[in-house]
Amino acid sequence: MIDRIPSGFHPFVIPFLLGMAFVLGYCAFGLFRIIKQLSWKERRKLAVSLITPETVVKNIRDIFCDCLFHVKLWKRNKLLGYMHSSIAFGWFMLIVLGHLEVILFVPKRINLFYYPIFFNYFVAEDEITLRGSLLFFLMDFFLLVVLSGIVLAMIKRVSSRLFGMRRTARPSFLNLVGLYALWAIFPLRLLAESFTAHISGGSFLTIPANWVFRQFLGNELNMLPTWWAYSIALGVFMCVLPFTRYMHIPAEMLLIPMRNAGLKMVDARKGFTRVQVLSCPNCGVCVDACPMSANRANLKDCTVYLTRQVRRGNERRIEQISDKCLMCGKCKEVCQVGVDGAQLRLMQRARRQYGFSPDFSNLPQSQIISSSSQKNEKVLYFGGCMTQLTPAIGKSVESILRKSGVDYEWMDREGGICCGRPLYTAGRTREAEQLVQKNQEIIKNSGAKVLLVSCPICYKMFLEHYDLNDIRVVHYVPFMLDFIASGKIQLIQSEVSYVFHDPCELGRGCGMYDEPRQLLKRVAQIREAEKNREMSVCCGGSLGSLSLDFAQREKITRASLDNLCGSGADAIATACPLCKTTFSRYSDRPVRDLAEIVDELIIDN
C-alpha cells in the first residue's frame, strides 16, 4: 500500500475531526468534574483499585463483556444481545483493524488521528499480498456484522414486539438525531469504501459493490461526496453524543472501574450517581420489566425516564417519577448496565426539603431483660409492623418456635419501634437512623445471639443498616429449614399445590430464592410461575411507593396474580406479610404465608 495523497490530508475529514475534538474535550472535562465531586476517600479507593492487578483484570473483562459483547443482554434476549453487540464489537474491531492497517502499511501516518478511519481514501494498492487480503476480508466482515446490527435496530424501531419487547422508551429529538446519524455512518462507510475499492483494495463486500457503482457512475469524482457524507455523519454523531443516550458508551467505561472499586451513591446528582445516570443506555428494557407498566399512565415513570429527567434537571418530573416507584429493584435486575433505579430514586427523595423534622431520639427503651440462661442460644423475634397487621403469621412463627423448644423472646409482641425501612425509602435517612439506633440498643441489651424476622422488608433493613456485632440476623425460612434438618420438627405432606411468589425484598433484595422453595417442597407440591425468582412481579403493595393510589396498585396486583395463577396451582404461598395482605384482596384462591403452612403441618409429638 502506498500513499495516494502526498499531503495525507483532505478537507472532508474536518467534520470528523471537529466532532471528535468536541466529544473528547467534553468527556475529559466531564471526567475531571466527576473525579472532583468524589470525596478524598473515594478518589483514593478508585486510584488504589486501578493499580490492583485483580481489579484491573476484572475491569478489562467487565468492559469487554458489558460494553462490547453485552453478555447480560445475551442471556436475557439473544436477538437484542446480538443487535447491540454486533454494533458495539463490530465498530470496535473496525477501529482496531484500521489502526493495524496504518501500522503495517503506512506507519509514518500513525500520528494522523483520522488516518485509520479514512484509510481507504488516502492509500492505493500497489500489489496484492496475503496480509493485505486478510485485513481487507476482516474489514468487510466486521462492516457486514455492524450493518446486520443496524438492520435489526431499524426493524426494532418499527416493531419492538418481534424482539420480545411490548414497549420501548420514546426517544427525544436529540436521541433521534444521534440514532439516525449512527444508522447512516456504516452504510455511508460501505458506499465510500466501495467507491475506492478498485484503487485501495477491498474484499467480498466492497469489490462487488465497486463493480456495480462503476457501471453506472464511471467518473471517479463521484467517490468524494460519499466520503464527505461519511465524515459528516461521524461528526454529527460525535457532536450530539454527550446530550443523548449514546453518552452511555464512554460513561459505562468509567462506571465499571468505579463500581469495581466499591464506590456507592452518596449524592443525588454528583460523583458516582452522575456516572450511573449517564450510563443509562435508554434502551427501554426496564419499561416492560417495571410492574408499574401495568398502567399505561405510568409508562413514563420507569427508570429510563428518571435518568433522562435527571440529566435535564426537570425537578418536577424527577419528584413525580421518584415518588411513584415501588422500589422493587426489577429495573436493576434487567438493566444491561446495572443502573440501580431504586437507589437513584431514594437519593432524589433524600435531597428533598420538608417543613418539619420529627425527632425519635426520646422513644422509650424496651423492657426486654437479658437472659442469663446459657443452656440454649437465645432467639429474639422481631415481627415488624406488617406482621403486626397480619397476626396469623406472628402466631405461626411463635408456635413453630415453641414446638421446636427454642428459647425465644418476642421483641415487639405488644407493638414496638419500626425497623426504619419506610422512613429510609421515603428519603428520611436521619429519622430512620434514630430508629435504627434505638432498636440496636434494645437488641444488643436483650442478650440474644439470633435476631429472627418474618418480614423481608425488616430483614433487608437489619442486614444493610444495622450494626449488631456478633448477633446473627436470619429470616425464618432458613431457620425453619435448620429445625427440619436437626429433627426438631417433623412435617406431613399436604396434597395442595402451591405457586411461590418471590417477595421483592427477600428475592432481588437479599438473594433468597432457593430456601423458600426447599421449605415449601417439604410440605406440599410446588409449581412455578412464568416470571419467578429474579423476574418475579411485585405484588403492588410495596411501601416503597409514596404516591401510587389503590386503583393503580390494583392493576399491578392483578397483573402479578395473573402471572402466579397461570401456573395452575391450588393456592399461592409467599414469605412476606405485605405480599400476603395485598394478594388476599383480589386473589380467587387462598394466599398463605410459609410460616402458616409449616405450622399446621407439623407432627405433634
C-alpha positions in Angstrom: 0.0 0.0 0.0 1.3 3.5 -0.9 0.1 7.0 -0.1 -2.3 8.3 -2.7 -2.5 11.8 -1.3 1.1 13.2 -0.7 -0.1 15.7 1.9 -2.1 13.0 3.8 -4.9 15.4 4.2 -8.2 16.3 2.6 -10.8 18.8 3.8 -13.6 16.2 4.0 -12.0 14.9 7.3 -12.7 18.2 9.0 -16.3 17.3 10.2 -15.0 14.1 11.8 -12.1 16.0 13.4 -14.3 18.7 14.8 -16.8 16.1 16.2 -14.0 14.0 17.8 -12.3 17.1 19.3 -15.6 18.1 20.8 -16.6 14.8 22.3 -13.1 14.1 23.7 -12.9 17.6 25.2 -16.4 17.2 26.7 -15.6 13.8 28.1 -12.3 15.0 29.6 -14.0 18.0 31.2 -16.8 15.7 32.5 -14.3 13.2 33.9 -12.5 16.0 35.7 -15.7 17.3 37.2 -16.9 13.8 38.4 -13.5 13.0 39.9 -13.5 16.4 41.7 -17.0 15.6 43.1 -15.8 12.4 44.7 -14.6 12.6 48.3 -10.9 12.2 49.1 -11.6 8.7 50.4 -13.5 7.8 47.2 -10.7 9.1 45.0 -8.1 7.1 46.9 -10.3 4.0 46.8 -10.6 4.4 43.0 -6.9 5.1 42.5 -5.8 2.0 44.5 -8.2 -0.2 42.5 -6.7 1.0 39.3 -3.3 -0.3 40.3 -4.5 -3.5 41.9 -3.9 -6.4 39.4 -7.0 -8.4 40.3 -9.2 -5.3 39.9 -7.5 -4.2 36.7 -8.2 -7.7 35.1 -11.8 -7.5 36.3 -12.2 -4.0 34.8 -10.9 -5.2 31.4 -13.1 -8.3 31.5 -16.2 -6.4 32.5 -15.7 -3.7 29.9 -15.4 -6.3 27.2 -18.3 -8.4 28.5 -20.7 -5.5 29.3 -19.7 -2.7 26.8 -18.7 -4.7 23.7 -20.3 -8.2 24.0 -23.4 -7.2 26.1 -23.3 -10.6 27.8 -26.1 -9.7 30.3 -28.4 -8.8 27.4 -27.5 -12.0 25.5 -28.6 -14.1 28.5 -32.0 -12.5 28.6 -32.7 -11.8 25.0 -30.4 -13.3 22.3 -31.8 -11.2 19.5 -31.3 -7.9 21.4 -27.9 -9.2 22.6 -26.8 -9.8 19.0 -28.1 -6.4 17.9 -26.2 -4.4 20.5 -23.0 -6.5 20.4 -22.8 -6.6 16.7 -22.8 -2.8 16.5 -20.5 -2.2 19.5 -18.0 -5.0 19.0 -18.1 -4.7 15.2 -17.3 -1.0 15.4 -14.5 -1.6 17.9 -12.9 -4.2 15.6 -13.2 -1.8 12.6 -11.2 0.8 14.6 -8.6 -1.8 15.8 -8.1 -3.2 12.3 -7.9 0.4 10.8 -5.1 1.2 13.1 -3.4 -2.1 12.3 -3.6 -1.3 8.6 -1.9 2.1 9.2 0.9 0.5 11.3 1.6 -2.2 8.8 1.3 -0.3 5.5 1.9 3.4 6.2 3.5 3.6 9.7 4.6 7.2 9.1 0.9 8.3 9.2 0.1 6.8 12.6 0.3 10.2 14.1 -2.7 11.4 12.0 -5.7 10.7 14.1 -8.1 10.4 11.2 -6.0 8.1 9.0 -7.3 4.7 10.4 -10.9 5.9 9.9 -10.4 7.0 6.3 -7.6 4.7 5.4 -9.2 3.5 2.1 -9.3 7.0 0.7 -5.7 8.0 1.4 -3.9 4.9 0.1 -3.6 2.9 -3.1 -2.9 -0.8 -3.5 0.4 -1.2 -5.3 0.5 -5.0 -5.0 -1.8 -7.8 -3.7 -0.4 -9.5 -0.6 -1.9 -12.2 1.6 -1.6 -10.0 4.6 -3.5 -7.2 2.8 -6.2 -9.6 1.6 -6.8 -10.9 5.1 -7.1 -7.4 6.5 -9.5 -6.4 3.7 -11.6 -9.5 4.3 -11.8 -8.8 8.1 -12.7 -5.2 7.5 -15.5 -6.2 5.2 -16.6 -9.0 7.5 -16.9 -6.7 10.6 -18.6 -4.0 8.5 -21.2 -6.6 7.5 -21.6 -7.6 11.2 -22.3 -3.9 12.1 -24.7 -3.5 9.2 -26.6 -6.5 10.3 -27.0 -5.0 13.7 -28.1 -1.7 12.1 -30.8 -3.5 10.1 -32.1 -5.2 13.3 -32.2 -1.9 15.0 -34.3 -0.4 12.2 -36.7 -3.4 12.4 -36.9 -3.0 16.2 -37.7 0.7 15.7 -40.7 -0.3 13.6 -41.8 -3.4 15.6 -40.3 -4.0 19.0 -42.6 -6.9 19.7 -40.5 -9.0 17.3 -37.7 -8.6 19.8 -39.9 -9.6 22.8 -40.5 -6.0 23.9 -44.0 -4.8 24.2 -42.9 -1.2 24.8 -39.8 0.8 24.4 -38.7 4.2 25.6 -39.7 7.1 23.4 -36.6 8.9 22.1 -36.1 12.6 22.5 -35.3 14.8 19.5 -31.6 14.7 20.0 -31.7 11.0 20.6 -33.3 10.7 17.2 -30.6 12.8 15.6 -28.0 10.6 17.2 -29.8 7.4 16.2 -30.2 8.4 12.5 -26.6 9.6 12.4 -25.4 6.2 13.8 -27.6 4.4 11.3 -26.1 6.5 8.5 -22.4 6.0 9.4 -22.0 2.4 8.3 -24.0 2.4 5.1 -22.1 5.5 4.1 -18.8 3.8 5.0 -19.8 0.9 2.8 -20.5 3.3 -0.1 -17.3 5.3 0.4 -15.0 2.2 0.6 -16.8 0.6 -2.3 -16.2 3.6 -4.5 -12.5 3.4 -3.9 -12.1 -0.4 -3.7 -10.6 -0.6 -7.2 -7.9 1.8 -6.0 -7.2 1.0 -2.4 -8.4 -2.7 -2.4 -11.4 -4.4 -0.8 -13.0 -7.8 -0.3 -16.2 -9.8 -0.7 -18.4 -6.8 0.2 -16.7 -3.7 -1.2 -15.4 -5.1 -4.5 -18.7 -6.3 -5.9 -20.3 -3.0 -4.9 -17.5 -1.2 -6.6 -18.1 -3.1 -9.8 -21.8 -2.1 -9.7 -21.1 1.5 -9.0 -18.6 1.9 -11.8 -21.1 0.5 -14.3 -23.4 3.5 -13.6 -21.0 6.1 -12.1 -17.8 5.8 -14.0 -16.4 9.2 -13.0 -14.2 8.7 -10.0 -15.1 12.2 -8.7 -18.3 10.6 -7.5 -16.4 8.9 -4.7 -15.7 12.2 -2.9 -19.4 13.1 -1.9 -19.7 9.7 -0.1 -16.5 10.3 1.9 -17.8 13.8 2.8 -21.2 12.2 3.8 -19.4 9.6 5.9 -17.3 12.2 7.7 -20.3 14.4 8.3 -22.3 11.5 9.8 -19.4 10.8 12.1 -19.1 14.4 13.1 -22.8 14.8 13.8 -22.9 11.7 15.9 -19.9 12.8 18.0 -21.3 16.3 18.5 -24.7 15.1 19.8 -23.3 12.1 21.7 -22.9 14.0 25.1 -26.5 15.1 25.1 -28.1 11.8 24.1 -28.4 8.2 25.2 -25.2 7.4 23.5 -23.2 9.1 26.3 -23.6 5.7 27.9 -20.7 4.5 25.7 -17.9 6.5 27.5 -19.8 6.7 30.8 -20.1 2.9 31.2 -16.3 2.6 30.8 -16.0 4.8 33.8 -18.9 3.2 35.7 -17.3 -0.2 35.6 -14.0 0.7 37.4 -15.8 2.9 39.9 -18.3 0.1 40.7 -15.4 -2.5 41.0 -13.6 -0.1 43.3 -16.6 -0.3 45.6 -17.9 3.2 45.2 -21.5 3.9 46.3 -24.1 6.5 45.5 -23.9 9.2 48.3 -25.1 12.3 46.5 -28.3 12.6 44.4 -26.7 14.3 41.4 -22.9 14.1 41.7 -20.0 11.7 41.6 -20.8 8.0 41.2 -24.6 8.8 41.0 -23.9 11.1 38.0 -22.0 8.3 36.3 -24.9 5.9 36.8 -27.3 8.4 35.2 -25.1 9.0 32.2 -24.5 5.2 31.8 -28.2 4.5 31.2 -28.5 3.4 27.6 -32.2 4.4 27.3 -32.8 1.0 25.7 -36.2 0.7 27.4 -35.7 -2.8 28.6 -36.8 -1.6 32.1 -40.1 -0.4 30.7 -41.6 -3.8 30.2 -40.0 -5.2 33.4 -41.4 -2.4 35.6 -44.6 -3.6 37.4 -46.0 -0.1 37.0 -46.2 -0.7 33.2 -49.4 -2.5 34.0 -50.9 1.0 34.0 -50.3 2.8 30.7 -50.4 6.1 32.6 -47.3 5.1 34.5 -45.2 4.1 31.5 -43.1 7.3 31.7 -42.4 6.7 35.4 -39.8 4.0 34.7 -36.1 4.3 35.3 -35.2 5.2 31.7 -37.3 8.4 32.1 -35.9 9.2 35.5 -32.3 9.2 34.2 -33.4 11.4 31.3 -35.1 13.9 33.6 -32.1 14.0 36.0 -29.9 14.9 33.0 -32.3 17.7 32.1 -32.7 18.9 35.7 -36.5 18.7 35.5 -37.2 18.8 39.2 -41.0 18.4 39.0 -40.8 15.2 36.9 -37.9 13.9 38.9 -40.0 14.2 42.1 -43.1 12.6 40.4 -41.1 9.6 39.0 -39.2 9.1 42.2 -42.3 9.1 44.4 -44.3 6.6 42.3 -41.6 3.8 42.3 -42.4 0.6 44.1 -38.7 0.2 44.8 -38.9 -3.5 43.8 -35.5 -3.5 42.1 -36.6 -5.2 38.9 -35.3 -2.5 36.7 -31.8 -3.1 38.0 -32.1 -6.8 37.5 -32.9 -6.5 33.8 -30.6 -3.5 33.1 -27.6 -4.5 30.9 -25.6 -1.7 32.6 -26.8 -2.4 36.1 -28.2 1.1 36.8 -29.8 1.0 40.2 -33.1 2.7 39.6 -34.4 2.2 43.2 -31.3 3.7 44.7 -31.4 6.6 42.3 -35.0 7.4 43.4 -34.0 7.1 47.0 -31.2 9.6 46.5 -33.7 12.0 44.9 -36.1 11.6 47.8 -33.4 12.2 50.3 -32.4 15.6 48.9 -36.0 16.9 49.3 -36.6 19.5 52.0 -39.5 19.2 54.3 -41.1 21.8 56.5 -40.8 19.7 59.7 -38.4 17.2 61.1 -39.7 14.6 63.6 -37.4 13.5 66.4 -37.5 9.9 67.6 -34.5 10.1 69.8 -36.6 10.1 73.0 -38.5 6.9 72.3 -38.7 4.7 75.5 -36.5 1.7 75.9 -38.0 -1.8 75.7 -38.2 -3.8 78.9 -36.6 -6.9 77.4 -34.2 -8.3 80.0 -31.1 -10.1 79.2 -31.4 -13.8 79.8 -28.7 -15.4 82.0 -29.5 -18.9 80.7 -26.7 -20.4 78.7 -28.5 -23.6 78.0 -29.8 -22.6 74.6 -28.9 -19.9 72.1 -31.5 -17.2 72.8 -33.5 -16.0 69.9 -35.1 -12.5 69.7 -38.0 -12.5 67.4 -38.9 -9.2 65.6 -42.2 -9.4 63.8 -42.3 -5.9 62.4 -45.2 -3.6 61.5 -46.6 -5.7 58.7 -46.5 -8.9 60.8 -48.5 -7.0 63.4 -51.1 -6.2 60.7 -51.2 -9.9 59.8 -51.2 -11.5 63.2 -51.7 -15.1 61.9 -48.1 -15.0 60.7 -46.6 -13.9 64.0 -48.7 -16.5 65.8 -47.5 -19.2 63.4 -43.8 -18.3 63.9 -44.2 -18.3 67.6 -46.0 -21.6 67.5 -43.1 -23.2 65.5 -40.5 -21.7 67.9 -42.4 -23.2 70.8 -42.8 -26.6 69.2 -39.1 -26.6 68.4 -38.1 -25.9 72.0 -36.3 -22.7 71.2 -35.6 -20.2 73.9 -37.0 -17.0 72.4 -38.4 -13.6 73.3 -40.9 -11.7 71.1 -39.4 -8.2 70.9 -42.4 -6.3 69.6 -45.3 -8.5 70.8 -47.1 -5.5 72.2 -46.0 -3.2 69.4 -42.6 -1.7 69.2 -40.3 0.5 67.2 -40.4 0.3 63.4 -37.2 -1.1 61.8 -36.9 2.2 59.9 -37.3 0.9 56.4 -40.4 3.0 55.5 -38.6 6.2 56.6 -35.5 5.2 54.8 -37.2 4.5 51.5 -39.0 7.8 51.8 -35.6 9.5 51.9 -35.8 10.4 55.6 -32.5 8.9 56.4 -31.8 10.9 59.6 -35.0 9.9 61.2 -34.5 6.3 60.1 -31.1 6.3 61.7 -32.7 7.4 65.0 -35.0 4.3 64.9 -32.0 2.1 64.0 -30.0 3.4 66.9 -32.9 2.8 69.3 -33.5 -0.7 68.0 -29.8 -1.6 68.1 -29.7 -0.7 71.8 -32.7 -2.9 72.5 -31.4 -5.9 70.5 -27.9 -5.7 72.0 -29.2 -5.5 75.5 -31.5 -8.5 75.1 -28.7 -11.0 75.4 -29.9 -12.7 72.2 -27.5 -14.4 69.8 -30.0 -14.6 66.9 -32.4 -11.9 65.6 -35.2 -13.7 63.8 -37.5 -11.8 61.5 -40.6 -12.7 59.5 -40.8 -9.7 57.3 -38.4 -9.4 54.3 -38.7 -5.6 54.5 -37.3 -5.6 58.0 -34.8 -8.4 57.1 -33.2 -6.3 54.4 -33.1 -3.2 56.7 -31.4 -5.2 59.5 -28.8 -6.6 57.1 -27.9 -3.4 55.4 -28.3 -0.6 58.0 -27.8 -2.2 61.4 -24.5 -2.9 63.3 -25.4 -5.7 65.6 -21.9 -7.1 66.2 -22.0 -10.9 66.6 -25.8 -11.1 66.6 -26.9 -13.2 63.6 -29.8 -11.8 61.6 -31.9 -14.5 60.0 -35.2 -14.7 58.2 -37.5 -17.5 59.4 -37.2 -19.6 56.2 -33.6 -20.8 56.6 -34.2 -21.0 60.4 -37.1 -23.5 59.9 -35.0 -25.5 57.4 -32.4 -25.9 60.2 -35.2 -27.1 62.5 -36.2 -29.8 59.9 -32.6 -30.8 59.3 -31.9 -31.2 63.0 -35.1 -33.1 63.6 -36.6 -30.5 66.0 -39.8 -30.6 63.9 -41.3 -33.2 61.6 -43.8 -32.5 58.9 -46.5 -34.2 57.0 -47.0 -33.8 53.2 -50.0 -31.8 52.0 -51.8 -32.6 48.7 -52.3 -28.9 48.0 -50.2 -27.5 45.2 -48.7 -24.0 45.7 -47.0 -21.5 43.5 -44.4 -19.5 45.4 -44.3 -15.7 45.0 -40.8 -14.3 45.4 -41.1 -11.2 47.5 -39.1 -8.3 46.1 -37.1 -7.6 49.3 -36.4 -11.3 50.0 -35.5 -12.3 46.4 -34.0 -9.4 44.5 -33.2 -7.5 47.7 -31.5 -10.3 49.7 -30.9 -13.1 47.1 -33.0 -15.7 48.8 -34.7 -17.8 46.1 -33.9 -21.5 46.8 -34.6 -21.7 50.6 -38.3 -20.9 50.4 -38.8 -23.5 47.7 -36.9 -26.1 49.7 -39.1 -25.4 52.7 -42.3 -25.5 50.6 -41.3 -28.8 49.0 -41.1 -30.3 52.4 -44.8 -29.9 53.0 -46.5 -29.5 49.6 -46.3 -29.7 45.8 -44.8 -26.7 44.2 -45.4 -25.1 40.8 -43.6 -22.3 39.2 -44.9 -19.1 37.7 -43.7 -18.0 34.3 -42.0 -15.0 35.8 -40.3 -16.1 39.0 -37.1 -15.6 41.0 -35.2 -12.6 39.7 -38.1 -11.8 37.3 -40.8 -12.1 39.9 -43.5 -9.4 39.6 -44.0 -7.1 42.6 -47.3 -7.6 44.4 -48.1 -3.9 44.1 -48.5 -3.3 47.8 -44.9 -2.1 48.3 -44.2 0.6 51.0 -41.7 2.0 48.6 -44.2 4.0 46.6 -45.2 7.3 48.1 -47.9 8.3 45.6 -49.5 5.3 43.8 -53.2 5.2 44.7 -55.2 2.0 45.2 -56.6 1.9 41.7 -53.2 2.0 40.2 -51.9 -0.6 42.7 -54.8 -2.9 41.9 -53.8 -3.2 38.3 -50.3 -4.1 39.3 -51.5 -6.7 41.8 -53.9 -8.3 39.3 -51.1 -8.5 36.7 -48.9 -10.2 39.3 -51.7 -12.6 40.2 -52.3 -13.4 36.5 -48.6 -14.4 36.4 -48.9 -16.6 39.5 -52.3 -18.2 38.7 -51.1 -19.2 35.2 -49.2 -22.0 37.0 -52.5 -23.7 37.7 -51.6 -24.1 41.4 -54.3 -24.6 44.0 -53.0 -21.8 46.3 -50.4 -19.1 46.5 -47.5 -19.2 49.0 -45.3 -16.3 49.9 -42.9 -15.3 52.7 -43.9 -11.7 53.2 -46.8 -10.4 55.2 -47.3 -7.4 52.9 -47.5 -9.7 49.8 -50.0 -11.9 51.6 -52.2 -9.0 52.5 -52.1 -7.4 49.1 -52.8 -10.6 47.1 -55.6 -11.7 49.5 -57.7 -8.6 48.4 -58.0 -9.8 44.8 -57.0 -13.5 44.6 -59.5 -16.2 43.6 -57.6 -18.8 45.6 -56.0 -19.0 49.1 -52.9 -16.9 49.8 -50.8 -18.2 52.7 -47.5 -17.4 54.3 -44.9 -20.2 54.6 -45.0 -19.9 58.3 -48.7 -20.7 58.4 -48.3 -23.6 56.0 -45.5 -25.2 58.0 -47.1 -24.6 61.4 -50.3 -26.5 60.6 -48.3 -29.4 59.0 -46.0 -30.1 62.0 -46.5 -33.5 63.5 -47.3 -33.1 67.2 -45.0 -35.2 69.5 
